[in-house]
């Protein structure tokens, strides 16, 4: 899978499973690869979805990992996740 195909697949999986109101997926700065990456990519995900409302950070990350499914094992080497719910804080 090419890097652009990976980006589209990540966006599609997250959209299908979490229905975000905001989503940004970016390749990592060190995406050129290194010995341990085995051709997999480095990515940052910024996502806002009601599925995250009331959850702790680790629970949000688990939802993202679950939504990405096999992509985590086969296509993603490193992932930075910035997830938030949809309510407004006062």
Helices and strands as residue ranges (DSSP letters): H 3-18, E 22-27, E 41-48, G 50-52, H 57-68, H 70-74, E 76-84
